[in-house]
Amino acid sequence: MADHHLKFALSARTRRAAVVFLFVFVLSYVFTSVSVWTTDSRFITVSRFIRVYGHENLIRGTGYAPEQYRFGGFYLVENFFKYIPLKWYDVYNTTLSDLLISEETWTEEMQKTVDKFFPQDDREEMIGEVQRVIDKTLESFFPGNALVQNLLRGMIDGLHWQGYLTNIEETLLTLGEMIPENIRNHLLEDSEETRLVNGYFTSRFFLFMILLTIIYFLCREFLNTVQSLFGVVLFAALVPIALQDFLQAETVLSLVLFSSMLLLTKRDGSRLVLLLVTILCCTARTDHALFGALIYGLMHGIESLRRRQWFGALFSALLLIIPVAATALISVFLFPEAEYYVDLIQLEFNITHLWSWIFPSILLLLPIVFFSQIKHVEFYRKTWPWIPFFVAANFIVGKTAEVRLFLPLVIYSIPLVIGGMKRSLEGEEDLTDSREV
């Protein structure tokens, strides 16, 4: 009988793990693909060129601040993720690449498509317009001198420029041959540049899977399985608003490490593991490591001081010191020549820029609405004071219209929002930790 119950429990746990993995996998793949189409391809091949050029400078240590200070994500791509043979479909870059360098692309169907959107009559009309502009220009430069005008007109016609408008296929393929090799490589599917770009996409995919998994387990500290899975879906639904400027490689990595610090803090887990995670977080974003350490201090450090548990208090202080020391080490000793390409203080811009208020307000609306729920949960009652410092810091030194800056606060608030929603909809009197239940 005991064996039967054990098998049933294992089976239930396996099914639950399979469902969570399925959601995490699908949401991560959708998120990564959407980010490729909407963000990384917004300038088509130019976006790829900028990413590769920036990556090479950052690996050499000659990049701009603050990206150079957040080197962890770039080294992960350079030494690990770019070697994973996982390809991503960048529809815009692929289409442009095919049109410029592949004769096989120009099938009868493609010719019909071009003729449909750019009819031959429109091309002839455009040729006429260009010819009239040429005639007027020649007349303005050489008024009354028909000989010179005809001579130059003949030289211009000798370039056969009309054919570039009438034969689109030949024009684009000719342009493709004229593209310099270092730019042309970004159009090729099997080039080193494309492998590097795919490495960034692959890192985003796997790190986002890890992030959603950590969010699930963080929610499980307060909520049941279904509610925790809904928390994962809610976060995945909110993230797209941050895709407007989601080009930084450190973003998802820093969120993974910050979320890990939250989970370890809530569980009061291994201090050694928390110490290592904090150090790793400093390679992505030292500010996230600092606020993660502050949350730990509010949850456990103050209590250790109250109880005169000096080792615990010293450990909390050490966690706070590490990000500060790492900031000095990275900026002064590792990359002293890295310069900011924008002003460090952005407060005036944030105050006067309308979208610096609208985007954060939309993203943080749910946490704001359910903020009163903190009184029902010990973890939030103790740790919420980090929030005003976090918000103020981002308004002072960050551009708050780039709402990816507030994603750590969103992750922190997910269990609170789900629990508060449940309490509001079902009329419950209390929201307690699932472990306490």
N, C-alpha and C positions, 0 to 999 in steps of 0.2 A: 504493500500500500504506500509505504514511504517512497519507494522507487517511482511509483506512478505519479505521486505529487511532485517529485523532483523533476521528472521528465516533462510534466505539464508546465512547471515553472520555467524550465529551460526553454521549452518551446515558446512560451509567451514572451520571454525575454528576447529570444531570437527574432520572433515576429516583430516585436517593437523596434529592435535595432534595424531590421530590414526596412521597415516603414520610414524610420528617421533617415536612414541612408538614402533611400529613394528620393525623399523630399529634398535633402541636402544636395544630392547629385543634380537633380533636375533644375533646382533654383540656381545653383552655381553655374551650370552650363548656360542657362538662359541669361543670367546676369553678365557673364563673360562675353557671350556673343553680342548682346545688346551694346555693351561698352565698346566692343570692336567696331560695330557699325556706326554708333552715334558719336563717339568721342575720338577714338584713335583714327577714324577714317574721315573726320570732318574736313581735313585739307587733303584728302586722298593720299597720293604718294609723298607729298610734302611732309605730312605728319610722320610717316615712317622715317624719312630722312632726318627730321629734327630729333626723333627718338634715338636713332642710331648714333647720330653725331653727339648728342648729349651724353649718351651712355659711354661712348669711347672716352670723352673728356673726364667723366666721373670716375671711370676705372683707372685712368692715369692720375687722378687726384688733382686735375686742373679745372674742375667744374665750378659752377657758381654756388654760392650759399643761397638758401639753406639746404638745397638738395645734396651738396657735397658732404654736409654733416650727417646726412641720413643714408649712409653708404650701404647699410646692411642689405636692403632689397636689391640693389644693383649687383652686388657681389653674388647674391643667390642666383640671379638670372645668368650672370657671366659664367659661374662655375658649376651650375646644376641644371636649372630649368631649361636653358637653351639646348641642352643635350637630350631632352625628352622628345621623341619623334611624334609629337602631337601637333597637327596642323589645324589652323582656324581659317574659316572662310570669310575673307574680307572682300565682300562683293564689289565694292567700288574700285578698290585697287586692282582686283582680278580682272574686272571688265576693262579698265583702262589699259592694263598690261596686255590683254588679248588684242585689243584694238590697235595697239602701237607696235607690237613685236611678233604677232602670230598671223601669218597669211591664212592658216586653216580656219581662223575665226570668221573670216569674211565669206561666209556661205551665202547661198541664195537667200536664205531666210534673213540673214543680217542685212544684206543689200536691200531687201524689201522694207525692213525696219527703218533703215536710214532714209530711204526714199519716202517713207510714210511721214517721218517727222521733219524731213528737210527735202521737200519735193523739188524736182528739176526746174519747175517754173520759178520757184523762189530763188534758186541758185542763179538762174539767168537774170532775174531782176536784180540780184545783188551784184552781179558782174556789171550790169548797166550802171548801177549807182556808183560803183568804184570807178568805172570808166569816166563818168561825169566829174567825179572829184579830181581825177588825174587831169582832165582837160581844163578844169577851172584853175587848178594849181599852176599848170604850165602857162596859162594865159595871164595869171597874176604876176608871175615871175618874168615872163618874156612877152609883154603886151605888143601886139602888132608885128611880131617877128615869127611868121608862120614857118619859116625854114627851121629855126631852132626848135620850135614846138613839135614839128613833125619828126625831126631827128630824134628828139628825146622820147617822143611817143613810140617811135619804132623800137628804140632800145628797151623801153619798158615792156612793150608787147613781146619782144624777143625773149623775155624771161618766162613766157608762157604761164603767167600767173593765173589766167582763167582756168587752166586745167586743175589747179589746186582746189578750186571751188566746185568744179563739175565732177571730179573723180575723188570722192572722199577717202576711199580705200587707199589709193596711192599716196594721197597727201599724208594720212596718219602713219602709214608704214614708213614713209620717207622721214617723217619727224622722229619716229622711233629709232631709226638708224643714226640720226644726228644727235641723240641724247648721249651725254658723256657717260662713260662706263660706271663711274661711282654713283651716278643717279639711276642709271639703267638697272643696276643690280637690285635696286629696291622693287623693281617690277618683276624680277625673275623669281619663280616659285622655289627654286632649290639653291638660292644664293645664301651666303653667310649672313648678309643683312636681313633676309627674310627669316632665317633661322633664329636670329637674335630677337626680332620683333615677335615671332611666335613664342619665344621663351618668355617674354613679358606677359603675353596672353595666358600661357600655361601656368605661370606663377600665380596670376590673378585667379585662375580657376581653382587650383588646388588650395591656395590660401583661403579663398572664400569658402570652400567646403569645410576647412578646419574651423574657420570663424563661425559658420552657422552651427557646427557641431558644438562648439564651446557655448554659444548662446543657448542652445537647447539645454545643455547641462546646467548652465547658470539659472535658467528658468525653472528647471526641475528642483532647484533649492527652495523654490517658493510655490510652485504650481504643480498640477498633475500633468500626465503625459500629453493629453490632447491640448491643454492650454499652453504647454511649453512648445509644442509643435506649431501652434498658432503664433506664438511669439517669434519663432523662426521665420514664418511666412510674413508676418508683419514687418520685420526688419528688412527682408528681401524686397517687400513692396515699397518701403520708404527710400531705399538706397538709390534708385534711379534719379532722384532729384539732385544727387551729388555727382552725377556723371558729367555735368557741364564742364568740370575741370578735374577729371579723374585720371590724369596722365601720370601722376607721381607714383613711382614704384613702391614707395614706402607705405602707402596708405593702408592697404589691406594687411600688410605684415604688422604694422604698428597696432592695428585694431585686434589682430590675433593675440599679440603679446599683452596688450592692455586688458583684453577680455580674460586672458589666462590669469592675470594678476587679480582681477575681480573674483574669479571663481576660487582661486586659492585663498583669497582673503575671506570669502564667505565660509569656506569649509575649514578655515584655519589649518590649511594643509602644510606640507613640508616647507620649512623655512629655507632649506637649501635650494629646493626647486624654485621657490619664489625669488630668492636672491639671484639665481641664474637667469630667470625670466626677466627680471628687472634689468640686468646687465645687457641681455639681448635686446630688450626694448630700447635701450639707449642707442643702439646702432640704427634704429628706425626713426624714433622720435624721442628725444630726451624729455620733452614736455609731457608726453603721455606716460612715460616712466615715472616722472615726478608726481603727477596726479594719481597714478595707481598707488604709489607709495604713500601719498597723503591719505587716500581712502583706507589703506591698511593701518596707518597710524591712528586715524579716527576710530576705527573699529577695534583694534587690539592694543595700540600703543598707549592711548590714554588710560585704558583699563589696567594695563601693566603698571603704569605709574601709580594709579590709585591703590593698587594692591602691593606696591613696592616690589614688583617682579622686575628687577633691574635688567636682567638679560633680555626679556621681551621688550622693554623700553629702549634699550640700546640697539636692538635689532631694528625697531621701527625708525630710530634716528639714522641708522646706517642706510636703510632703504631710501630715506630722503636725501642723504648726502650723495649717494651714488649718481643720480641724474645731474646734480649740480656739478660734481667733480667731472663727470663725463662731458658735460657741455664745455667746461674749460679745457679739458684734455683735447677734445676733438677740434675746437675752434682755434686754440692757441698753439698746440703742439703738432697735431696731425695734419691739419689743413689751414695753416696760418694765412695763406695767400688767397683763400676763397673769399670772394667779395659778393655782397648782396646785389642782385640786379634790380631790386625794388627797394623802396624806403623801408627801414625796419619798423618804424612807427606808422600805423595805418589808421589811427583813431579818427583823424579829421575826415579821411575818405569814407570810413564806415558811417560816420554821423551824417554826412551829406549825400551819400549814395542810397537811393531808395531801395534797391534790391538787397542791400546789406541788412535791411530790416525785414523785408518781405520773405525772402527765402528761409532765414533762420526761424522766423515766426511760424511758417507753415510746417517745417520739419519738426519743430519742438512743440507744436500745438498740443498734441496728445500728452506728452509728459507734463506740460503746464496744467492741463485740465485735471489730471489725476495726481497732481503734486501733493494734494492734501492727504493722500493715502499713506504717506510716510509714517503717520502716527500709528499705523497698525502693524508695522514690521520693524523689528529691532534693528536689522541691518541698515535700513534707510534712515531710521531715527538717528542713528549714530554717525552715519557717513555723509549725509546730504550737504554739510557745510562746504565741501569741496566745489560744489556747483558754481557759486558766485565767483570764486577765484578763477575757475576754468573759463567761464563766459567772459569775464573781464579781460583775461589774458588774450583771448582770441580777438576781442574787439580792439585791443591796443596794438597787437603786433601781427594780426592776420586780417585777411580780407574776408569778412563774414558772409559775403555773397557766395563764396566758395564753401557751401554748407557741409562738405566733407569734414571740415574742421570740427563739427559738432557731433559726428557719428559716435565718438566715445560716450557722450552724454545720452545718446539714443540707446545704445546698448545697455548702459547702466539702468535706464528707465524702463526697458521692455517688460521685465517681470512686474514692475509697479503698475504699468499701464494695463496689462492683461488682467492682473488681479483687481485693479480698480474698476475696470470695465465689467468684470464678472460680478463684483459686489454691487455695482450700480444697476445692472440689468436684472439681477436675481434678488436684490434687496437684502443681501447678507449683512450681518452686523459687524463682521470682522474679516480681516484678511491676515492669515497667519502663514508662517513658513511651512512648507510641506513636510519637512523633517520634524517640526514640532507636532504636526498632526499625527 
